[in-house]
Amino acid sequence: MKPLDIRDISIIDAFPVYAHENTVLNIGCGEGRIDYCLASMGYRIYATDIARKDTWKDSELLTFHESDIFDLSSFPVHSASVVVCSQTLEHIKEYQAALGNLIILAKIRLIITMPYRTSFSSAEHCNFWSDGASGKFKDIHEFNKLCAPYTVAISKIRTKPEDVERHQYNYLVIIDKRQNLNKGV
């Protein structure tokens, strides 16, 4: 399995540092690179995708489940402290409905990554985001409205050193639900 890249490390860095349950629901986990790392850190991981990869090995802290992002009953848990959805929404035409379900599943924090513009473009991508809407690009700042009333932080990250030369980025979108629930804390 490949080592963690900067995107994976950025996701882990976005985890809440204050007291929370160590449950993570990873939606669109792929081969599970980040999941194995999080399990080794003591997190209880529920990894989900539309199909299981041959490389998956379940353990006490890490289990794989097939799920459908549009069917909340298909998930192994109905909520988790942290929900991760990395490199998935660009593949889903009804991403706004999927985002609504992700918000429901996250108790404290939802962490999303997706390509900036056509970085890492694939024929399977049907959504493209940019710093403003134009042409085929959706405005990344729509997540502020779609995730209201929760706090949204959006940044650009690079995955590996050669991304600098290629001008490729990923967006890292962090939706914090606890911040709005504990006003004055």
C-alpha contacts under 8 A as a table, 3 or more apart, distances in Angstrom:
res1	aa1	res2	aa2	distance
1	M	33	R	6.88
2	K	33	R	7.12
3	P	33	R	7.39
4	L	7	R	7.88
4	L	8	D	5.66
4	L	9	I	6.69
4	L	33	R	6.78
4	L	34	I	6.82
5	D	8	D	5.35
5	D	9	I	6.34
5	D	159	T	5.86
5	D	160	K	6.52
6	I	9	I	4.96
6	I	10	S	5.92
6	I	157	I	7.64
6	I	158	R	6.56
6	I	159	T	4.79
6	I	160	K	6.32
7	R	10	S	5.02
7	R	11	I	6.24
7	R	113	T	7.97
7	R	157	I	6.83
7	R	158	R	6.81
7	R	159	T	5.15
7	R	170	N	7.73
8	D	11	I	5.13
8	D	12	I	6.37
8	D	34	I	6.17
9	I	12	I	5.10
9	I	13	D	6.04
10	S	13	D	4.94
10	S	14	A	6.21
10	S	157	I	7.81
10	S	172	L	7.83
11	I	14	A	5.13
11	I	15	F	6.92
11	I	84	V	7.88
11	I	111	I	6.78
11	I	172	L	7.72
12	I	15	F	5.46
14	A	111	I	7.29
14	A	174	I	7.28
15	F	82	V	7.25
15	F	109	R	7.50
16	P	19	A	7.85
16	P	20	H	7.62
16	P	109	R	7.32
20	H	81	S	6.64
21	E	81	S	5.91
22	N	42	G	7.40
22	N	43	Y	4.85
22	N	44	R	5.97
22	N	81	S	6.74
23	T	43	Y	5.90
23	T	44	R	4.81
23	T	45	I	6.06
23	T	46	Y	7.77
23	T	80	A	5.30
23	T	81	S	5.44
23	T	82	V	6.53
24	V	43	Y	6.86
24	V	44	R	6.14
24	V	45	I	4.88
24	V	46	Y	6.15
24	V	80	A	5.51
24	V	81	S	6.14
24	V	82	V	4.88
24	V	83	V	5.71
24	V	84	V	7.36
25	L	45	I	6.03
25	L	46	Y	4.82
25	L	47	A	5.95
25	L	48	T	7.42
25	L	77	V	7.94
25	L	79	S	7.84
25	L	80	A	5.89
25	L	82	V	6.44
25	L	83	V	4.77
25	L	84	V	6.27
26	N	29	C	5.65
26	N	35	D	7.68
26	N	45	I	7.25
26	N	46	Y	6.25
26	N	47	A	4.78
26	N	48	T	5.93
26	N	83	V	5.80
26	N	84	V	4.66
26	N	85	C	6.02
27	I	47	A	6.40
27	I	48	T	4.97
27	I	49	D	5.99
27	I	69	I	7.64
27	I	83	V	7.33
27	I	84	V	6.07
27	I	85	C	4.97
27	I	86	S	7.46
27	I	88	T	7.96
28	G	47	A	7.69
28	G	48	T	5.81
28	G	49	D	4.51
28	G	50	I	7.39
28	G	85	C	6.09
28	G	86	S	6.66
28	G	87	Q	7.52
28	G	88	T	5.97
29	C	32	G	5.32
29	C	35	D	7.62
29	C	47	A	5.83
29	C	48	T	5.81
29	C	49	D	5.79
29	C	85	C	7.67
29	C	86	S	7.45
30	G	33	R	7.97
30	G	49	D	6.65
30	G	53	K	7.09
31	E	53	K	6.03
31	E	55	T	6.81
31	E	56	W	6.97
32	G	35	D	4.95
32	G	36	Y	6.32
32	G	47	A	7.45
32	G	56	W	7.32
33	R	36	Y	5.80
33	R	37	C	6.85
34	I	37	C	5.18
34	I	38	L	6.22
35	D	38	L	5.13
35	D	39	A	6.11
35	D	45	I	6.56
35	D	47	A	7.07
35	D	62	L	7.30
36	Y	39	A	5.15
36	Y	40	S	6.26
36	Y	62	L	7.37
37	C	40	S	5.16
37	C	41	M	6.52
38	L	41	M	4.98
38	L	42	G	6.63
38	L	43	Y	5.56
38	L	44	R	7.96
38	L	45	I	7.38
39	A	42	G	5.13
39	A	43	Y	4.91
39	A	44	R	6.20
39	A	45	I	6.40
39	A	61	L	5.70
39	A	62	L	6.19
40	S	43	Y	7.35
42	G	61	L	7.37
43	Y	61	L	6.73
44	R	61	L	4.62
44	R	62	L	6.12
45	I	61	L	5.94
45	I	62	L	4.75
45	I	63	T	6.50
46	Y	62	L	6.13
46	Y	63	T	5.39
46	Y	64	F	6.13
46	Y	65	H	7.17
46	Y	76	P	7.00
46	Y	77	V	7.81
47	A	62	L	7.19
47	A	63	T	6.06
47	A	64	F	4.71
47	A	65	H	6.17
48	T	64	F	5.69
48	T	65	H	4.85
48	T	66	E	5.47
48	T	67	S	5.87
48	T	75	F	7.59
49	D	52	R	6.82
49	D	65	H	6.88
49	D	66	E	5.28
49	D	67	S	5.72
49	D	68	D	7.50
50	I	66	E	5.24
50	I	67	S	5.56
50	I	68	D	6.38
51	A	66	E	5.68
52	R	56	W	7.11
52	R	64	F	7.22
52	R	65	H	7.51
52	R	66	E	6.70
53	K	56	W	5.82
56	W	64	F	7.42
57	K	63	T	7.81
58	D	61	L	7.94
58	D	62	L	5.45
58	D	63	T	4.74
58	D	64	F	6.55
59	S	62	L	5.00
59	S	63	T	6.28
60	E	63	T	7.50
65	H	75	F	7.37
65	H	76	P	6.78
66	E	74	S	7.59
66	E	75	F	7.78
67	S	71	D	7.63
67	S	74	S	5.01
67	S	75	F	5.62
68	D	71	D	5.31
68	D	72	L	7.48
68	D	74	S	6.06
68	D	75	F	7.54
69	I	72	L	6.85
69	I	98	A	5.95
69	I	101	N	7.18
69	I	102	L	7.97
70	F	97	A	7.33
70	F	98	A	5.96
70	F	101	N	7.02
71	D	74	S	5.57
71	D	75	F	7.68
72	L	75	F	5.81
72	L	78	H	7.22
72	L	101	N	7.00
73	S	76	P	7.92
73	S	78	H	7.60
75	F	78	H	6.66
77	V	80	A	7.11
78	H	105	L	6.00
79	S	104	I	7.40
79	S	105	L	4.35
79	S	106	A	5.67
79	S	107	K	6.12
80	A	83	V	6.32
80	A	105	L	6.34
80	A	106	A	5.48
80	A	107	K	5.67
80	A	108	I	7.88
81	S	106	A	5.93
81	S	107	K	4.76
81	S	108	I	5.13
81	S	109	R	6.52
82	V	106	A	5.72
82	V	107	K	6.71
82	V	108	I	6.07
82	V	109	R	4.95
82	V	110	L	5.83
82	V	111	I	7.50
83	V	102	L	7.14
83	V	105	L	6.98
83	V	106	A	5.30
83	V	109	R	6.45
83	V	110	L	4.81
83	V	111	I	6.23
84	V	110	L	5.98
84	V	111	I	4.84
84	V	112	I	5.97
85	C	88	T	6.26
85	C	89	L	7.74
85	C	110	L	7.77
85	C	111	I	6.26
85	C	112	I	4.81
85	C	113	T	6.65
86	S	89	L	7.87
86	S	111	I	7.65
86	S	112	I	5.29
86	S	113	T	4.58
86	S	114	M	6.50
87	Q	90	E	6.72
87	Q	112	I	7.62
87	Q	113	T	5.50
87	Q	114	M	4.82
87	Q	115	P	7.21
88	T	91	H	5.65
88	T	92	I	7.14
88	T	113	T	7.83
88	T	114	M	7.02
89	L	92	I	5.25
89	L	95	Y	5.61
89	L	98	A	7.77
89	L	114	M	6.85
89	L	127	N	7.47
90	E	93	K	7.76
90	E	95	Y	7.61
90	E	114	M	6.43
90	E	115	P	7.57
90	E	125	H	5.26
90	E	126	C	5.90
90	E	127	N	4.61
90	E	128	F	6.50
91	H	124	E	6.00
91	H	125	H	4.74
91	H	126	C	5.61
91	H	127	N	6.70
92	I	95	Y	5.23
92	I	98	A	7.94
92	I	125	H	7.81
92	I	126	C	6.76
92	I	127	N	7.36
93	K	126	C	6.21
93	K	127	N	6.95
94	E	97	A	5.64
94	E	98	A	6.50
95	Y	98	A	4.88
95	Y	99	L	5.93
96	Q	99	L	4.99
96	Q	100	G	6.30
96	Q	146	L	7.52
97	A	100	G	5.06
97	A	101	N	6.57
98	A	101	N	5.21
98	A	102	L	6.32
99	L	102	L	4.94
99	L	103	I	6.24
100	G	103	I	5.25
100	G	104	I	6.45
100	G	146	L	7.99
100	G	147	C	7.88
101	N	104	I	5.03
101	N	105	L	6.30
102	L	105	L	5.15
102	L	106	A	6.33
102	L	110	L	7.20
103	I	106	A	5.36
103	I	110	L	6.78
103	I	147	C	7.49
104	I	107	K	7.66
106	A	109	R	5.77
106	A	110	L	5.75
106	A	177	K	7.87
107	K	177	K	6.89
107	K	178	R	7.66
108	I	176	D	6.03
108	I	177	K	5.00
108	I	178	R	5.17
109	R	174	I	7.01
109	R	175	I	5.63
109	R	176	D	4.64
109	R	177	K	5.86
109	R	178	R	7.43
110	L	174	I	5.84
110	L	175	I	5.01
110	L	176	D	6.59
111	I	172	L	7.21
111	I	173	V	5.85
111	I	174	I	4.70
111	I	175	I	6.45
112	I	171	Y	7.91
112	I	172	L	5.88
112	I	173	V	5.03
112	I	174	I	6.43
113	T	170	N	6.40
113	T	171	Y	5.35
113	T	172	L	4.69
113	T	173	V	6.17
114	M	170	N	5.47
114	M	171	Y	5.34
114	M	172	L	7.05
115	P	118	T	6.74
115	P	119	S	5.53
115	P	120	F	6.46
115	P	121	S	7.65
115	P	128	F	7.28
115	P	129	W	7.33
115	P	169	Y	6.25
115	P	170	N	4.26
115	P	171	Y	5.94
116	Y	119	S	5.62
116	Y	128	F	7.02
116	Y	129	W	5.73
116	Y	130	S	5.87
116	Y	156	K	7.70
116	Y	168	Q	7.22
116	Y	169	Y	5.37
116	Y	170	N	5.02
116	Y	171	Y	5.82
117	R	128	F	5.26
117	R	129	W	5.14
117	R	130	S	5.18
117	R	137	F	6.64
118	T	121	S	4.91
118	T	128	F	6.55
119	S	167	H	7.77
119	S	168	Q	4.86
119	S	169	Y	6.14
119	S	170	N	7.40
120	F	168	Q	7.15
121	S	125	H	6.71
122	S	125	H	5.44
123	A	126	C	7.93
125	H	128	F	7.54
127	N	137	F	7.54
127	N	138	K	7.58
128	F	136	K	6.79
128	F	137	F	5.05
128	F	138	K	6.09
129	W	132	G	7.86
129	W	133	A	7.66
129	W	137	F	4.98
129	W	138	K	4.61
129	W	139	D	5.69
129	W	140	I	5.38
130	S	133	A	6.54
130	S	137	F	5.71
130	S	138	K	6.08
130	S	139	D	5.41
130	S	140	I	5.68
131	D	139	D	5.69
131	D	140	I	5.79
131	D	141	H	7.15
132	G	137	F	7.48
132	G	138	K	6.77
132	G	139	D	4.33
132	G	140	I	6.80
132	G	141	H	7.53
133	A	136	K	7.81
133	A	137	F	5.31
133	A	138	K	4.63
133	A	139	D	4.33
133	A	140	I	7.99
134	S	137	F	5.29
134	S	138	K	6.89
134	S	139	D	7.89
138	K	142	E	7.99
139	D	142	E	5.75
140	I	143	F	6.14
141	H	144	N	5.59
141	H	145	K	7.59
141	H	154	I	7.93
142	E	145	K	5.32
142	E	146	L	6.13
143	F	146	L	4.81
143	F	147	C	5.73
143	F	152	V	7.30
144	N	147	C	5.53
144	N	148	A	6.17
144	N	151	T	7.56
144	N	152	V	5.77
145	K	148	A	5.26
147	C	150	Y	5.79
147	C	151	T	7.68
147	C	152	V	7.25
147	C	175	I	7.27
148	A	151	T	7.22
149	P	180	N	7.36
150	Y	175	I	6.45
150	Y	176	D	6.05
150	Y	177	K	5.33
150	Y	179	Q	7.53
150	Y	180	N	5.96
151	T	175	I	5.66
151	T	176	D	5.30
151	T	177	K	6.79
151	T	179	Q	7.00
151	T	180	N	6.95
152	V	173	V	6.90
152	V	174	I	5.62
152	V	175	I	4.60
152	V	176	D	6.52
153	A	173	V	5.74
153	A	174	I	5.14
153	A	175	I	6.62
154	I	171	Y	6.78
154	I	172	L	5.75
154	I	173	V	4.59
154	I	174	I	6.51
155	S	171	Y	5.70
155	S	172	L	5.28
155	S	173	V	6.64
156	K	169	Y	6.05
156	K	170	N	5.57
156	K	171	Y	4.57
156	K	172	L	5.99
157	I	169	Y	5.54
157	I	170	N	5.26
157	I	171	Y	6.18
157	I	172	L	6.73
158	R	161	P	7.53
158	R	163	D	6.11
158	R	164	V	7.40
158	R	168	Q	6.77
158	R	169	Y	4.88
158	R	170	N	6.09
159	T	163	D	6.65
159	T	169	Y	7.16
159	T	170	N	7.34
160	K	163	D	5.63
160	K	164	V	7.95
161	P	164	V	5.95
161	P	165	E	7.86
162	E	165	E	5.39
162	E	166	R	6.50
163	D	166	R	4.93
163	D	167	H	5.69
163	D	168	Q	4.92
163	D	169	Y	6.96
164	V	167	H	5.15
164	V	168	Q	6.61
165	E	168	Q	7.95
176	D	179	Q	5.96
176	D	180	N	7.66
177	K	180	N	5.86
177	K	181	L	6.65
178	R	181	L	4.96
178	R	182	N	6.16
179	Q	182	N	5.70
179	Q	183	K	6.75
180	N	183	K	5.81
182	N	185	V	5.59
